[in-house]
Amino acid sequence: MRWLLIVLVACGGNSPRHPQRACVSAAEAENEAEVAKVSSRQSLLDEIALHDLTLVTLHATEAQVGDVHETEWRIDGARVLAPITYWGCGPRPESGEFVKSTANELWALVPAPIARTQRTVASCACRSTLAVGQHCGGAAPPPLQLAYDLPAGTTFRGTMPIQYNLDVVSISYADDYPGSRCPPMPPPAP
């Protein structure tokens, strides 16, 4: 009983009720998320190397959309056409990632993450005061098909899923919790 009393006094008798008591700045939280992203990317690159493959980045161009139900990668002359996607917001991809064997065989890289760690970093910042990102309109996005020129001497073989370890870091903000003193979120732009 004497030890229990000492522990309670030493710890203040209770645990933090609110994550904000153990929070970090927005910059520190974003840095932790970036470190996890870099670690995950390195895990993917290591797995590619373990398969005796090389990562190849090819420039993307927009192709004329034909059949909007096209869901497979396919060859079109000297280029590879990606499946139809719908890209509704933000800049369009400028490149695509592929893997190549020593025999000049080329596959579209399909990252297959396996969550290694998942954690949340509590930020003292108010989400409502941070810079607002891009807002997308409500219209349905148009179909998009990307094309990639095949490097000379390569043969396209389809897709190659590569499993790798993913470190997930989510950021919670002060206004995610009841009772915060954060200002309300601004209304969306018209």
Sequence and secondary structure as in RCSB ss.txt:
>XXXX:A:sequence
MRWLLIVLVACGGNSPRHPQRACVSAAEAENEAEVAKVSSRQSLLDEIALHDLTLVTLHATEAQVGDVHETEWRI
DGARVLAPITYWGCGPRPESGEFVKSTANELWALVPAPIARTQRTVASCACRSTLAVGQHCGGAAPPPLQLAYDL
PAGTTFRGTMPIQYNLDVVSISYADDYPGSRCPPMPPPAP
>XXXX:A:secstr
 HHHHHHHHHTTTS  SSGGGG B HHHHHHHHHHHHHHHHHHHHHHHHHTT EEEEEEEEE     TT  S EE
ETTEEE   EE  SS   SEEEEEE TT EEEEEEEEEEEEEEEEEEBSS GGGS       SS   EE EEEE 
 TT EEEEEEEEEEEEEEEEEE GGGSTT           
